[in-house]
Amino acid sequence: MIRGKKKTIIVAGISVLALAASTLLSGCGNASAATAQAAQSDGTKTIIVATGGSPKPHTYVNEKGELTGYDIAVLKAVDKRLPQYQFEYRKVSFDGLLTGLDSDRYQIAANSYSITPERAEKYEYSVPYFHENYGIVTKEGNAPIKHLKDLSGKTTLTSPGTAIAAQLESLNKDQLKDNPIKINYTQGDITVIYKSLEEGQSDFLFGSQSNYHTFTKALDINPTFTALPDDESALLGNSDNVFLYSKTDEGKALKKTIDKAIEQLNGDGTLTKVSKQFFDGLDFAPKQ
C-alpha cells in the first residue's frame, strides 16, 4: 500500500477526543487505550503526545495558537520517519501528564523531562534528544566560578522545594558541610532571583545553559554562565531530556522505535538544526 503524506494534528480540547472516541469505539463502554491508539483506515495508529505547553522554548503555544517548541519539533521529525504512526499533540496540565500515561490516555509525555530514579522505576524513557551541563551563573564582571568546591561560603537565592534547592541542600550536606553555601529562599519568580544576582545580594546562581540563555535574554541582562565539567554536572543530576512512556508492551515498542528515529535524527544533523532554530543558534543535540 502506498501511504499518503501524514498530517500532524493538534488536538486542542477534550471535546475533540470525546467525539473521536465515540466514533471509533461505538458500542464500547471503556474507550481509553483503544481510542488513543485506534487503527486508521490506512492501517496507521494514532499516538497521543501530551505536553504541558511550557517551559519555552521546549514546548509552548505560538501566536497562532499552535503547539510548538524544540520537543514538539523533534517529535514531528520522528513522526515523519514512522509511517505506521500518526502523532496527535495535546496540551494538558503538567500534573496530568504522568497520570495520563498511567491511565493510557496518552502514549508519550513530552515536557523536557530528565531522568530521576523514581521516573526510571515507573516509566520507559527514550534515548536523550537534548543534552547540556549545569553551570554556575555570576554577575557580569565578577570572576567566574568554575567548580562546585569554590561555592563554599558563598550566598545564593532560590525557590524552596525546587530541584535546584535540593541540589544546593545536598551539596551542603555531602561536600561543603565544613563551609556550606548560604542559601536564601524566595517565593518570587526567576526575575527576583536574577535581580538578586545583579544587585549583589547573591554571589551565584545554579542553572542550565538553555534556561540561562532564555531568562537573561527575556530580562535583558548579561551575567556570566560557566558550564561545570561533566563529572561535577552529573553530581547535580541528569540534565539530559527524554520522552516518557508507560511500562507496557506498547510503551516498550514505542521506545524501541522512537529511539532508532532519534538516533538517526542526531546522526544526520537534524537535532542540531532544530536546536539552533529554537535556542538562538545553540546546539543541544546529544553528544555522539
C-alpha positions as CSV (number, residue, x, y, z in Angstrom):
1,M,0.0,0.0,0.0
2,I,1.3,3.5,-0.8
3,R,0.7,5.8,2.0
4,G,-0.3,9.5,1.6
5,K,1.6,12.2,3.3
6,K,0.7,12.2,7.0
7,K,-0.7,15.3,8.6
8,T,0.3,16.3,12.2
9,I,-2.9,17.0,14.2
10,I,-3.0,19.4,17.1
11,V,-5.9,18.4,19.4
12,A,-6.9,21.5,21.3
13,G,-9.6,20.3,23.5
14,I,-11.2,17.3,25.3
15,S,-14.4,17.6,23.2
16,V,-12.5,16.7,20.1
17,L,-11.1,13.5,21.6
18,A,-14.5,12.6,23.0
19,L,-16.1,12.9,19.6
20,A,-13.3,10.7,18.1
21,A,-13.8,8.2,20.9
22,S,-17.5,7.8,20.2
23,T,-16.9,7.4,16.5
24,L,-14.1,4.9,16.7
25,L,-15.4,2.9,19.6
26,S,-19.2,3.0,19.3
27,G,-20.6,0.2,21.4
28,C,-17.6,0.0,23.8
29,G,-18.1,1.1,27.4
30,N,-14.4,1.9,28.2
31,A,-12.6,3.7,25.4
32,S,-9.2,4.6,26.9
33,A,-6.4,2.8,25.3
34,A,-8.3,1.7,22.2
35,T,-9.4,5.2,21.5
36,A,-5.9,6.7,21.8
37,Q,-4.3,4.1,19.5
38,A,-7.2,3.3,17.2
39,A,-6.1,2.0,13.8
40,Q,-6.8,4.4,11.0
41,S,-8.3,3.3,7.7
42,D,-4.9,3.1,6.2
43,G,-3.5,1.0,9.0
44,T,-1.7,3.7,10.9
45,K,-2.0,4.0,14.7
46,T,-2.8,7.3,16.4
47,I,-0.3,8.1,19.2
48,I,-1.3,10.9,21.6
49,V,1.5,13.1,22.8
50,A,0.8,15.1,25.9
51,T,2.7,18.2,26.9
52,G,2.2,20.9,29.5
53,G,3.0,23.7,27.0
54,S,5.9,25.1,29.0
55,P,8.8,25.9,29.5
56,K,9.5,27.8,26.4
57,P,11.3,27.1,24.1
58,H,11.0,23.4,24.8
59,T,7.2,23.4,24.4
60,Y,4.8,26.4,24.1
61,V,1.8,27.7,22.2
62,N,2.7,30.2,19.5
63,E,0.8,33.3,18.4
64,K,-1.3,31.2,16.1
65,G,-2.5,29.0,19.0
66,E,-0.4,26.1,17.8
67,L,1.8,23.8,20.0
68,T,5.4,24.2,19.0
69,G,8.9,24.2,20.5
70,Y,12.0,22.1,20.4
71,D,10.4,19.0,22.0
72,I,7.4,19.1,19.7
73,A,9.6,19.8,16.6
74,V,11.7,16.7,17.4
75,L,8.7,14.5,17.7
76,K,7.3,15.8,14.4
77,A,10.6,14.9,12.7
78,V,10.4,11.5,14.4
79,D,6.8,11.0,13.2
80,K,7.8,11.7,9.6
81,R,10.1,8.7,9.8
82,L,7.4,6.4,11.2
83,P,4.7,5.7,8.6
84,Q,3.0,3.2,10.9
85,Y,2.1,6.0,13.4
86,Q,0.3,9.3,13.4
87,F,1.1,11.6,16.3
88,E,-1.5,13.9,17.8
89,Y,-0.5,16.6,20.3
90,R,-2.5,17.7,23.3
91,K,-1.8,20.5,25.8
92,V,-2.7,19.4,29.3
93,S,-1.9,20.4,32.9
94,F,1.6,19.5,33.9
95,D,0.2,17.5,36.8
96,G,-1.9,15.4,34.4
97,L,0.9,14.3,32.1
98,L,2.1,11.3,34.1
99,T,-1.3,10.3,35.4
100,G,-2.4,10.3,31.8
101,L,0.4,7.9,30.9
102,D,-0.6,5.7,33.8
103,S,-4.2,5.5,32.6
104,D,-3.2,5.2,28.9
105,R,-5.0,8.4,27.9
106,Y,-1.6,9.4,26.4
107,Q,1.2,7.3,25.0
108,I,4.0,9.9,25.1
109,A,4.8,12.6,27.6
110,A,7.0,15.4,26.1
111,N,8.0,18.2,28.6
112,S,11.8,18.4,28.8
113,Y,11.8,15.6,31.3
114,S,15.1,14.5,32.9
115,I,15.5,11.1,34.4
116,T,15.2,10.6,38.1
117,P,15.4,7.2,39.9
118,E,11.6,7.4,40.6
119,R,10.8,8.1,37.0
120,A,13.1,5.4,35.8
121,E,11.4,2.8,38.0
122,K,7.9,3.7,36.9
123,Y,8.3,4.7,33.2
124,E,10.0,3.7,30.0
125,Y,12.1,6.6,28.6
126,S,13.7,7.4,25.3
127,V,17.4,7.9,24.5
128,P,18.2,11.6,25.1
129,Y,17.2,14.1,22.5
130,F,18.7,17.1,24.3
131,H,21.9,17.4,26.3
132,E,23.5,20.2,28.3
133,N,25.5,20.6,31.5
134,Y,24.6,22.5,34.6
135,G,26.6,25.6,35.2
136,I,27.2,28.5,37.7
137,V,25.9,32.0,36.9
138,T,27.8,35.0,38.2
139,K,27.4,38.7,37.9
140,E,28.9,40.3,34.8
141,G,32.4,41.5,35.6
142,N,32.8,39.2,38.6
143,A,35.3,36.3,38.5
144,P,33.6,33.2,37.1
145,I,33.1,30.2,39.4
146,K,34.3,27.0,37.7
147,H,33.9,24.3,40.3
148,L,31.5,23.2,43.0
149,K,34.1,23.3,45.7
150,D,34.5,27.0,45.1
151,L,31.0,27.7,46.2
152,S,31.9,27.2,49.9
153,G,30.7,30.2,52.0
154,K,29.1,31.9,49.1
155,T,25.5,33.2,49.0
156,T,22.7,32.3,46.6
157,L,18.9,32.7,46.3
158,T,16.5,30.0,45.1
159,S,12.9,28.9,45.4
160,P,12.0,26.3,48.1
161,G,11.1,22.8,47.0
162,T,12.7,23.0,43.6
163,A,15.3,20.7,42.0
164,I,17.9,23.5,42.4
165,A,17.1,23.9,46.1
166,A,17.5,20.2,46.6
167,Q,20.9,20.3,44.7
168,L,22.2,23.1,46.9
169,E,21.0,21.4,50.1
170,S,22.6,18.2,49.1
171,L,25.9,19.9,48.4
172,N,25.9,21.5,51.8
173,K,25.2,18.1,53.4
174,D,27.6,16.0,51.5
175,Q,30.5,18.1,50.1
176,L,30.5,21.5,51.7
177,K,29.5,20.8,55.2
178,D,32.6,22.4,56.7
179,N,31.8,25.8,55.0
180,P,28.3,25.5,53.4
181,I,26.6,27.7,50.9
182,K,24.4,30.3,52.4
183,I,21.0,29.5,50.9
184,N,18.3,32.2,50.9
185,Y,14.8,31.3,49.8
186,T,12.2,33.3,47.9
187,Q,8.6,32.8,46.7
188,G,9.4,35.2,43.9
189,D,9.8,34.2,40.3
190,I,13.0,33.9,38.3
191,T,13.1,37.7,37.8
192,V,13.6,38.1,41.6
193,I,16.3,35.5,41.7
194,Y,18.3,37.1,38.8
195,K,17.8,40.6,40.3
196,S,19.4,39.4,43.5
197,L,22.5,38.5,41.5
198,E,22.5,41.8,39.6
199,E,22.2,43.8,42.8
200,G,25.0,41.8,44.5
201,Q,22.7,40.1,47.1
202,S,23.7,36.7,45.7
203,D,27.2,35.6,44.7
204,F,26.0,33.0,42.2
205,L,23.0,31.1,40.8
206,F,22.7,27.5,39.6
207,G,21.3,26.9,36.2
208,S,21.4,25.1,32.9
209,Q,22.7,26.9,29.8
210,S,19.4,26.8,28.0
211,N,17.4,28.3,30.9
212,Y,20.2,30.9,31.4
213,H,20.0,31.9,27.8
214,T,16.2,32.1,27.8
215,F,15.9,34.1,31.0
216,T,18.7,36.5,30.5
217,K,17.5,37.3,27.0
218,A,14.0,38.0,28.4
219,L,15.3,40.1,31.2
220,D,17.9,41.9,29.1
221,I,20.8,41.2,31.4
222,N,24.2,39.7,30.7
223,P,25.6,37.7,33.6
224,T,28.3,35.1,33.1
225,F,27.5,31.4,32.7
226,T,30.3,28.9,33.3
227,A,29.4,25.3,32.5
228,L,30.6,22.7,35.0
229,P,32.8,19.8,34.0
230,D,30.8,16.7,33.1
231,D,31.5,14.8,36.3
232,E,30.5,17.8,38.5
233,S,27.4,18.5,36.5
234,A,26.4,14.8,36.9
235,L,26.6,15.3,40.7
236,L,23.7,17.7,40.4
237,G,21.6,15.3,38.4
238,N,20.9,14.1,34.9
239,S,20.3,17.2,32.7
240,D,19.5,15.2,29.5
241,N,15.9,15.4,28.3
242,V,13.9,12.3,27.3
243,F,10.4,11.3,26.3
244,L,8.4,9.2,28.7
245,Y,6.2,6.2,28.0
246,S,4.2,3.7,30.1
247,K,5.8,0.4,31.2
248,T,3.6,-1.6,28.9
249,D,4.2,-3.7,25.8
250,E,3.1,-0.8,23.7
251,G,5.3,1.7,25.6
252,K,8.3,-0.6,25.2
253,A,7.6,-0.9,21.5
254,L,7.3,2.9,21.1
255,K,10.6,3.3,23.0
256,K,12.4,1.0,20.7
257,T,11.0,2.5,17.5
258,I,11.4,6.2,18.6
259,D,14.9,5.6,20.0
260,K,16.0,4.4,16.5
261,A,14.5,7.5,14.9
262,I,16.1,9.9,17.4
263,E,19.5,8.4,16.8
264,Q,19.0,8.8,13.1
265,L,18.0,12.4,13.5
266,N,21.0,13.0,15.7
267,G,23.3,11.3,13.2
268,D,22.1,13.3,10.2
269,G,22.2,16.7,12.0
270,T,18.5,17.2,12.3
271,L,18.6,17.6,16.1
272,T,21.3,20.2,15.8
273,K,19.3,22.1,13.2
274,V,16.2,22.1,15.3
275,S,18.1,23.1,18.4
276,K,19.6,26.1,16.7
277,Q,16.2,27.1,15.5
278,F,14.7,27.2,18.9
279,F,17.7,28.1,21.0
280,D,19.1,31.1,19.0
281,G,21.9,29.1,17.4
282,L,22.9,27.0,20.4
283,D,23.4,23.3,19.8
284,F,21.9,21.0,22.4
285,A,21.9,17.8,20.4
286,P,23.3,14.9,22.4
287,K,27.0,14.1,22.1
288,Q,27.7,11.2,19.8
